Amino acid sequence: MSKSKRKKMQWEVRKIKEGGSKGKWGVFLKQEFCKTDEPVCYGAAHTKVGAQSTVDRLNNPVYDEEV
């Protein structure tokens, strides 16, 4: 089996500035991985900490939460 040389998608936290979720924190696909000029939002959170937790999990396939 050969491994793909493509970069894995990366996500980032940004403040949502418009629409129904305005003011919340969004989990966005980094622009370099988007096929369109429009931002791709995976989800929204009320707090930056919550959104960052999602980004950490999505960016690290072996992410293991510390309890």
NUVOVEX-982716 format. One record per atom (N, C-alpha, C): residue in one letter; chain; x, y, z. Coordinates in nm, 2 decimals. Layout:
BEGIN
<atom><resn>A</resn><chain>A</chain><x>X</x><y>Y</y><z>Z</z></atom>
...
end
This chain:
BEGIN
<atom><resn>M</resn><chain>A</chain><x>0.08</x><y>-0.12</y><z>0.00</z></atom>
<atom><resn>M</resn><chain>A</chain><x>0.00</x><y>0.00</y><z>0.00</z></atom>
<atom><resn>M</resn><chain>A</chain><x>0.09</x><y>0.12</y><z>0.00</z></atom>
<atom><resn>S</resn><chain>A</chain><x>0.06</x><y>0.22</y><z>-0.09</z></atom>
<atom><resn>S</resn><chain>A</chain><x>0.13</x><y>0.34</y><z>-0.09</z></atom>
<atom><resn>S</resn><chain>A</chain><x>0.06</x><y>0.45</y><z>-0.02</z></atom>
<atom><resn>K</resn><chain>A</chain><x>0.13</x><y>0.54</y><z>0.05</z></atom>
<atom><resn>K</resn><chain>A</chain><x>0.08</x><y>0.65</y><z>0.12</z></atom>
<atom><resn>K</resn><chain>A</chain><x>0.06</x><y>0.77</y><z>0.03</z></atom>
<atom><resn>S</resn><chain>A</chain><x>-0.04</x><y>0.84</y><z>0.05</z></atom>
<atom><resn>S</resn><chain>A</chain><x>-0.07</x><y>0.96</y><z>-0.03</z></atom>
<atom><resn>S</resn><chain>A</chain><x>0.03</x><y>1.07</y><z>0.01</z></atom>
<atom><resn>K</resn><chain>A</chain><x>0.07</x><y>1.15</y><z>-0.08</z></atom>
<atom><resn>K</resn><chain>A</chain><x>0.16</x><y>1.26</y><z>-0.06</z></atom>
<atom><resn>K</resn><chain>A</chain><x>0.09</x><y>1.39</y><z>-0.03</z></atom>
<atom><resn>R</resn><chain>A</chain><x>-0.05</x><y>1.39</y><z>-0.04</z></atom>
<atom><resn>R</resn><chain>A</chain><x>-0.12</x><y>1.51</y><z>-0.02</z></atom>
<atom><resn>R</resn><chain>A</chain><x>-0.12</x><y>1.55</y><z>0.12</z></atom>
<atom><resn>K</resn><chain>A</chain><x>-0.13</x><y>1.68</y><z>0.15</z></atom>
<atom><resn>K</resn><chain>A</chain><x>-0.14</x><y>1.73</y><z>0.28</z></atom>
<atom><resn>K</resn><chain>A</chain><x>-0.27</x><y>1.70</y><z>0.34</z></atom>
<atom><resn>K</resn><chain>A</chain><x>-0.27</x><y>1.67</y><z>0.47</z></atom>
<atom><resn>K</resn><chain>A</chain><x>-0.40</x><y>1.65</y><z>0.54</z></atom>
<atom><resn>K</resn><chain>A</chain><x>-0.47</x><y>1.79</y><z>0.56</z></atom>
<atom><resn>M</resn><chain>A</chain><x>-0.60</x><y>1.79</y><z>0.55</z></atom>
<atom><resn>M</resn><chain>A</chain><x>-0.67</x><y>1.91</y><z>0.57</z></atom>
<atom><resn>M</resn><chain>A</chain><x>-0.64</x><y>1.97</y><z>0.71</z></atom>
<atom><resn>Q</resn><chain>A</chain><x>-0.64</x><y>2.10</y><z>0.72</z></atom>
<atom><resn>Q</resn><chain>A</chain><x>-0.61</x><y>2.16</y><z>0.85</z></atom>
<atom><resn>Q</resn><chain>A</chain><x>-0.72</x><y>2.26</y><z>0.88</z></atom>
<atom><resn>W</resn><chain>A</chain><x>-0.76</x><y>2.27</y><z>1.00</z></atom>
<atom><resn>W</resn><chain>A</chain><x>-0.87</x><y>2.35</y><z>1.05</z></atom>
<atom><resn>W</resn><chain>A</chain><x>-0.82</x><y>2.46</y><z>1.14</z></atom>
<atom><resn>E</resn><chain>A</chain><x>-0.90</x><y>2.58</y><z>1.15</z></atom>
<atom><resn>E</resn><chain>A</chain><x>-0.86</x><y>2.69</y><z>1.24</z></atom>
<atom><resn>E</resn><chain>A</chain><x>-0.98</x><y>2.75</y><z>1.30</z></atom>
<atom><resn>V</resn><chain>A</chain><x>-0.96</x><y>2.82</y><z>1.41</z></atom>
<atom><resn>V</resn><chain>A</chain><x>-1.07</x><y>2.89</y><z>1.48</z></atom>
<atom><resn>V</resn><chain>A</chain><x>-1.07</x><y>3.04</y><z>1.44</z></atom>
<atom><resn>R</resn><chain>A</chain><x>-1.19</x><y>3.08</y><z>1.40</z></atom>
<atom><resn>R</resn><chain>A</chain><x>-1.21</x><y>3.22</y><z>1.37</z></atom>
<atom><resn>R</resn><chain>A</chain><x>-1.35</x><y>3.27</y><z>1.42</z></atom>
<atom><resn>K</resn><chain>A</chain><x>-1.36</x><y>3.40</y><z>1.45</z></atom>
<atom><resn>K</resn><chain>A</chain><x>-1.48</x><y>3.46</y><z>1.49</z></atom>
<atom><resn>K</resn><chain>A</chain><x>-1.57</x><y>3.46</y><z>1.37</z></atom>
<atom><resn>I</resn><chain>A</chain><x>-1.70</x><y>3.43</y><z>1.39</z></atom>
<atom><resn>I</resn><chain>A</chain><x>-1.80</x><y>3.43</y><z>1.28</z></atom>
<atom><resn>I</resn><chain>A</chain><x>-1.85</x><y>3.58</y><z>1.28</z></atom>
<atom><resn>K</resn><chain>A</chain><x>-1.85</x><y>3.64</y><z>1.16</z></atom>
<atom><resn>K</resn><chain>A</chain><x>-1.88</x><y>3.78</y><z>1.15</z></atom>
<atom><resn>K</resn><chain>A</chain><x>-2.01</x><y>3.81</y><z>1.09</z></atom>
<atom><resn>E</resn><chain>A</chain><x>-2.08</x><y>3.71</y><z>1.04</z></atom>
<atom><resn>E</resn><chain>A</chain><x>-2.21</x><y>3.74</y><z>0.97</z></atom>
<atom><resn>E</resn><chain>A</chain><x>-2.30</x><y>3.61</y><z>0.98</z></atom>
<atom><resn>G</resn><chain>A</chain><x>-2.43</x><y>3.63</y><z>0.95</z></atom>
<atom><resn>G</resn><chain>A</chain><x>-2.53</x><y>3.53</y><z>0.95</z></atom>
<atom><resn>G</resn><chain>A</chain><x>-2.58</x><y>3.50</y><z>1.09</z></atom>
<atom><resn>G</resn><chain>A</chain><x>-2.65</x><y>3.39</y><z>1.10</z></atom>
<atom><resn>G</resn><chain>A</chain><x>-2.72</x><y>3.35</y><z>1.22</z></atom>
<atom><resn>G</resn><chain>A</chain><x>-2.63</x><y>3.32</y><z>1.34</z></atom>
<atom><resn>S</resn><chain>A</chain><x>-2.51</x><y>3.28</y><z>1.31</z></atom>
<atom><resn>S</resn><chain>A</chain><x>-2.41</x><y>3.25</y><z>1.42</z></atom>
<atom><resn>S</resn><chain>A</chain><x>-2.32</x><y>3.36</y><z>1.45</z></atom>
<atom><resn>K</resn><chain>A</chain><x>-2.35</x><y>3.48</y><z>1.41</z></atom>
<atom><resn>K</resn><chain>A</chain><x>-2.26</x><y>3.60</y><z>1.43</z></atom>
<atom><resn>K</resn><chain>A</chain><x>-2.23</x><y>3.61</y><z>1.57</z></atom>
<atom><resn>G</resn><chain>A</chain><x>-2.10</x><y>3.63</y><z>1.60</z></atom>
<atom><resn>G</resn><chain>A</chain><x>-2.05</x><y>3.65</y><z>1.74</z></atom>
<atom><resn>G</resn><chain>A</chain><x>-2.00</x><y>3.52</y><z>1.80</z></atom>
<atom><resn>K</resn><chain>A</chain><x>-2.03</x><y>3.40</y><z>1.74</z></atom>
<atom><resn>K</resn><chain>A</chain><x>-1.98</x><y>3.28</y><z>1.79</z></atom>
<atom><resn>K</resn><chain>A</chain><x>-1.84</x><y>3.25</y><z>1.73</z></atom>
<atom><resn>W</resn><chain>A</chain><x>-1.78</x><y>3.14</y><z>1.77</z></atom>
<atom><resn>W</resn><chain>A</chain><x>-1.65</x><y>3.10</y><z>1.72</z></atom>
<atom><resn>W</resn><chain>A</chain><x>-1.68</x><y>2.99</y><z>1.62</z></atom>
<atom><resn>G</resn><chain>A</chain><x>-1.61</x><y>3.00</y><z>1.51</z></atom>
<atom><resn>G</resn><chain>A</chain><x>-1.63</x><y>2.89</y><z>1.40</z></atom>
<atom><resn>G</resn><chain>A</chain><x>-1.51</x><y>2.81</y><z>1.38</z></atom>
<atom><resn>V</resn><chain>A</chain><x>-1.53</x><y>2.69</y><z>1.34</z></atom>
<atom><resn>V</resn><chain>A</chain><x>-1.42</x><y>2.60</y><z>1.30</z></atom>
<atom><resn>V</resn><chain>A</chain><x>-1.42</x><y>2.60</y><z>1.15</z></atom>
<atom><resn>F</resn><chain>A</chain><x>-1.31</x><y>2.66</y><z>1.09</z></atom>
<atom><resn>F</resn><chain>A</chain><x>-1.31</x><y>2.68</y><z>0.95</z></atom>
<atom><resn>F</resn><chain>A</chain><x>-1.19</x><y>2.60</y><z>0.89</z></atom>
<atom><resn>L</resn><chain>A</chain><x>-1.21</x><y>2.55</y><z>0.77</z></atom>
<atom><resn>L</resn><chain>A</chain><x>-1.11</x><y>2.48</y><z>0.69</z></atom>
<atom><resn>L</resn><chain>A</chain><x>-1.01</x><y>2.59</y><z>0.64</z></atom>
<atom><resn>K</resn><chain>A</chain><x>-0.88</x><y>2.57</y><z>0.66</z></atom>
<atom><resn>K</resn><chain>A</chain><x>-0.78</x><y>2.67</y><z>0.62</z></atom>
<atom><resn>K</resn><chain>A</chain><x>-0.80</x><y>2.70</y><z>0.47</z></atom>
<atom><resn>Q</resn><chain>A</chain><x>-0.79</x><y>2.82</y><z>0.43</z></atom>
<atom><resn>Q</resn><chain>A</chain><x>-0.81</x><y>2.86</y><z>0.29</z></atom>
<atom><resn>Q</resn><chain>A</chain><x>-0.73</x><y>2.78</y><z>0.19</z></atom>
<atom><resn>E</resn><chain>A</chain><x>-0.61</x><y>2.75</y><z>0.22</z></atom>
<atom><resn>E</resn><chain>A</chain><x>-0.52</x><y>2.67</y><z>0.13</z></atom>
<atom><resn>E</resn><chain>A</chain><x>-0.58</x><y>2.54</y><z>0.09</z></atom>
<atom><resn>F</resn><chain>A</chain><x>-0.67</x><y>2.48</y><z>0.17</z></atom>
<atom><resn>F</resn><chain>A</chain><x>-0.73</x><y>2.36</y><z>0.14</z></atom>
<atom><resn>F</resn><chain>A</chain><x>-0.87</x><y>2.37</y><z>0.08</z></atom>
<atom><resn>C</resn><chain>A</chain><x>-0.93</x><y>2.49</y><z>0.06</z></atom>
<atom><resn>C</resn><chain>A</chain><x>-1.06</x><y>2.51</y><z>0.01</z></atom>
<atom><resn>C</resn><chain>A</chain><x>-1.05</x><y>2.51</y><z>-0.15</z></atom>
<atom><resn>K</resn><chain>A</chain><x>-1.15</x><y>2.45</y><z>-0.21</z></atom>
<atom><resn>K</resn><chain>A</chain><x>-1.16</x><y>2.45</y><z>-0.35</z></atom>
<atom><resn>K</resn><chain>A</chain><x>-1.23</x><y>2.57</y><z>-0.41</z></atom>
<atom><resn>T</resn><chain>A</chain><x>-1.30</x><y>2.65</y><z>-0.32</z></atom>
<atom><resn>T</resn><chain>A</chain><x>-1.37</x><y>2.77</y><z>-0.36</z></atom>
<atom><resn>T</resn><chain>A</chain><x>-1.31</x><y>2.89</y><z>-0.28</z></atom>
<atom><resn>D</resn><chain>A</chain><x>-1.36</x><y>3.00</y><z>-0.32</z></atom>
<atom><resn>D</resn><chain>A</chain><x>-1.31</x><y>3.12</y><z>-0.24</z></atom>
<atom><resn>D</resn><chain>A</chain><x>-1.40</x><y>3.15</y><z>-0.12</z></atom>
<atom><resn>E</resn><chain>A</chain><x>-1.51</x><y>3.08</y><z>-0.11</z></atom>
<atom><resn>E</resn><chain>A</chain><x>-1.59</x><y>3.09</y><z>0.01</z></atom>
<atom><resn>E</resn><chain>A</chain><x>-1.54</x><y>3.01</y><z>0.13</z></atom>
<atom><resn>P</resn><chain>A</chain><x>-1.55</x><y>3.07</y><z>0.25</z></atom>
<atom><resn>P</resn><chain>A</chain><x>-1.50</x><y>2.99</y><z>0.37</z></atom>
<atom><resn>P</resn><chain>A</chain><x>-1.58</x><y>2.87</y><z>0.39</z></atom>
<atom><resn>V</resn><chain>A</chain><x>-1.52</x><y>2.76</y><z>0.44</z></atom>
<atom><resn>V</resn><chain>A</chain><x>-1.59</x><y>2.63</y><z>0.47</z></atom>
<atom><resn>V</resn><chain>A</chain><x>-1.59</x><y>2.62</y><z>0.62</z></atom>
<atom><resn>C</resn><chain>A</chain><x>-1.71</x><y>2.63</y><z>0.68</z></atom>
<atom><resn>C</resn><chain>A</chain><x>-1.72</x><y>2.62</y><z>0.83</z></atom>
<atom><resn>C</resn><chain>A</chain><x>-1.77</x><y>2.48</y><z>0.87</z></atom>
<atom><resn>Y</resn><chain>A</chain><x>-1.70</x><y>2.41</y><z>0.95</z></atom>
<atom><resn>Y</resn><chain>A</chain><x>-1.74</x><y>2.28</y><z>1.00</z></atom>
<atom><resn>Y</resn><chain>A</chain><x>-1.84</x><y>2.29</y><z>1.11</z></atom>
<atom><resn>G</resn><chain>A</chain><x>-1.83</x><y>2.39</y><z>1.19</z></atom>
<atom><resn>G</resn><chain>A</chain><x>-1.93</x><y>2.41</y><z>1.30</z></atom>
<atom><resn>G</resn><chain>A</chain><x>-1.90</x><y>2.54</y><z>1.38</z></atom>
<atom><resn>A</resn><chain>A</chain><x>-1.99</x><y>2.56</y><z>1.48</z></atom>
<atom><resn>A</resn><chain>A</chain><x>-1.98</x><y>2.68</y><z>1.56</z></atom>
<atom><resn>A</resn><chain>A</chain><x>-1.98</x><y>2.65</y><z>1.71</z></atom>
<atom><resn>A</resn><chain>A</chain><x>-1.92</x><y>2.73</y><z>1.79</z></atom>
<atom><resn>A</resn><chain>A</chain><x>-1.92</x><y>2.71</y><z>1.93</z></atom>
<atom><resn>A</resn><chain>A</chain><x>-1.95</x><y>2.85</y><z>2.00</z></atom>
<atom><resn>H</resn><chain>A</chain><x>-2.00</x><y>2.84</y><z>2.12</z></atom>
<atom><resn>H</resn><chain>A</chain><x>-2.02</x><y>2.97</y><z>2.20</z></atom>
<atom><resn>H</resn><chain>A</chain><x>-1.89</x><y>3.02</y><z>2.25</z></atom>
<atom><resn>T</resn><chain>A</chain><x>-1.79</x><y>2.94</y><z>2.28</z></atom>
<atom><resn>T</resn><chain>A</chain><x>-1.67</x><y>2.98</y><z>2.33</z></atom>
<atom><resn>T</resn><chain>A</chain><x>-1.55</x><y>2.95</y><z>2.24</z></atom>
<atom><resn>K</resn><chain>A</chain><x>-1.45</x><y>3.02</y><z>2.25</z></atom>
<atom><resn>K</resn><chain>A</chain><x>-1.33</x><y>3.00</y><z>2.17</z></atom>
<atom><resn>K</resn><chain>A</chain><x>-1.26</x><y>2.87</y><z>2.22</z></atom>
<atom><resn>V</resn><chain>A</chain><x>-1.27</x><y>2.84</y><z>2.35</z></atom>
<atom><resn>V</resn><chain>A</chain><x>-1.21</x><y>2.71</y><z>2.40</z></atom>
<atom><resn>V</resn><chain>A</chain><x>-1.28</x><y>2.59</y><z>2.34</z></atom>
<atom><resn>G</resn><chain>A</chain><x>-1.41</x><y>2.60</y><z>2.33</z></atom>
<atom><resn>G</resn><chain>A</chain><x>-1.49</x><y>2.49</y><z>2.27</z></atom>
<atom><resn>G</resn><chain>A</chain><x>-1.45</x><y>2.47</y><z>2.12</z></atom>
<atom><resn>A</resn><chain>A</chain><x>-1.44</x><y>2.57</y><z>2.05</z></atom>
<atom><resn>A</resn><chain>A</chain><x>-1.40</x><y>2.56</y><z>1.91</z></atom>
<atom><resn>A</resn><chain>A</chain><x>-1.26</x><y>2.51</y><z>1.89</z></atom>
<atom><resn>Q</resn><chain>A</chain><x>-1.17</x><y>2.56</y><z>1.98</z></atom>
<atom><resn>Q</resn><chain>A</chain><x>-1.03</x><y>2.51</y><z>1.97</z></atom>
<atom><resn>Q</resn><chain>A</chain><x>-1.02</x><y>2.37</y><z>2.00</z></atom>
<atom><resn>S</resn><chain>A</chain><x>-1.10</x><y>2.32</y><z>2.09</z></atom>
<atom><resn>S</resn><chain>A</chain><x>-1.10</x><y>2.17</y><z>2.13</z></atom>
<atom><resn>S</resn><chain>A</chain><x>-1.14</x><y>2.09</y><z>2.00</z></atom>
<atom><resn>T</resn><chain>A</chain><x>-1.23</x><y>2.14</y><z>1.93</z></atom>
<atom><resn>T</resn><chain>A</chain><x>-1.27</x><y>2.07</y><z>1.80</z></atom>
<atom><resn>T</resn><chain>A</chain><x>-1.16</x><y>2.07</y><z>1.70</z></atom>
<atom><resn>V</resn><chain>A</chain><x>-1.10</x><y>2.19</y><z>1.69</z></atom>
<atom><resn>V</resn><chain>A</chain><x>-0.99</x><y>2.20</y><z>1.59</z></atom>
<atom><resn>V</resn><chain>A</chain><x>-0.87</x><y>2.11</y><z>1.63</z></atom>
<atom><resn>D</resn><chain>A</chain><x>-0.84</x><y>2.10</y><z>1.76</z></atom>
<atom><resn>D</resn><chain>A</chain><x>-0.73</x><y>2.01</y><z>1.80</z></atom>
<atom><resn>D</resn><chain>A</chain><x>-0.76</x><y>1.87</y><z>1.76</z></atom>
<atom><resn>R</resn><chain>A</chain><x>-0.89</x><y>1.83</y><z>1.78</z></atom>
<atom><resn>R</resn><chain>A</chain><x>-0.93</x><y>1.69</y><z>1.75</z></atom>
<atom><resn>R</resn><chain>A</chain><x>-0.92</x><y>1.67</y><z>1.60</z></atom>
<atom><resn>L</resn><chain>A</chain><x>-0.97</x><y>1.76</y><z>1.52</z></atom>
<atom><resn>L</resn><chain>A</chain><x>-0.98</x><y>1.75</y><z>1.37</z></atom>
<atom><resn>L</resn><chain>A</chain><x>-0.84</x><y>1.75</y><z>1.31</z></atom>
<atom><resn>N</resn><chain>A</chain><x>-0.75</x><y>1.83</y><z>1.37</z></atom>
<atom><resn>N</resn><chain>A</chain><x>-0.61</x><y>1.84</y><z>1.31</z></atom>
<atom><resn>N</resn><chain>A</chain><x>-0.52</x><y>1.73</y><z>1.35</z></atom>
<atom><resn>N</resn><chain>A</chain><x>-0.56</x><y>1.65</y><z>1.45</z></atom>
<atom><resn>N</resn><chain>A</chain><x>-0.47</x><y>1.54</y><z>1.50</z></atom>
<atom><resn>N</resn><chain>A</chain><x>-0.55</x><y>1.41</y><z>1.50</z></atom>
<atom><resn>P</resn><chain>A</chain><x>-0.53</x><y>1.33</y><z>1.41</z></atom>
<atom><resn>P</resn><chain>A</chain><x>-0.61</x><y>1.20</y><z>1.40</z></atom>
<atom><resn>P</resn><chain>A</chain><x>-0.59</x><y>1.11</y><z>1.52</z></atom>
<atom><resn>V</resn><chain>A</chain><x>-0.49</x><y>1.12</y><z>1.59</z></atom>
<atom><resn>V</resn><chain>A</chain><x>-0.47</x><y>1.04</y><z>1.71</z></atom>
<atom><resn>V</resn><chain>A</chain><x>-0.49</x><y>1.12</y><z>1.84</z></atom>
<atom><resn>Y</resn><chain>A</chain><x>-0.57</x><y>1.22</y><z>1.83</z></atom>
<atom><resn>Y</resn><chain>A</chain><x>-0.60</x><y>1.31</y><z>1.95</z></atom>
<atom><resn>Y</resn><chain>A</chain><x>-0.66</x><y>1.22</y><z>2.06</z></atom>
<atom><resn>D</resn><chain>A</chain><x>-0.61</x><y>1.24</y><z>2.18</z></atom>
<atom><resn>D</resn><chain>A</chain><x>-0.66</x><y>1.17</y><z>2.29</z></atom>
<atom><resn>D</resn><chain>A</chain><x>-0.69</x><y>1.27</y><z>2.40</z></atom>
<atom><resn>E</resn><chain>A</chain><x>-0.81</x><y>1.29</y><z>2.44</z></atom>
<atom><resn>E</resn><chain>A</chain><x>-0.85</x><y>1.38</y><z>2.55</z></atom>
<atom><resn>E</resn><chain>A</chain><x>-0.79</x><y>1.34</y><z>2.68</z></atom>
<atom><resn>E</resn><chain>A</chain><x>-0.74</x><y>1.44</y><z>2.75</z></atom>
<atom><resn>E</resn><chain>A</chain><x>-0.69</x><y>1.42</y><z>2.89</z></atom>
<atom><resn>E</resn><chain>A</chain><x>-0.81</x><y>1.44</y><z>2.98</z></atom>
<atom><resn>V</resn><chain>A</chain><x>-0.84</x><y>1.34</y><z>3.06</z></atom>
<atom><resn>V</resn><chain>A</chain><x>-0.96</x><y>1.36</y><z>3.15</z></atom>
<atom><resn>V</resn><chain>A</chain><x>-0.91</x><y>1.38</y><z>3.29</z></atom>
end
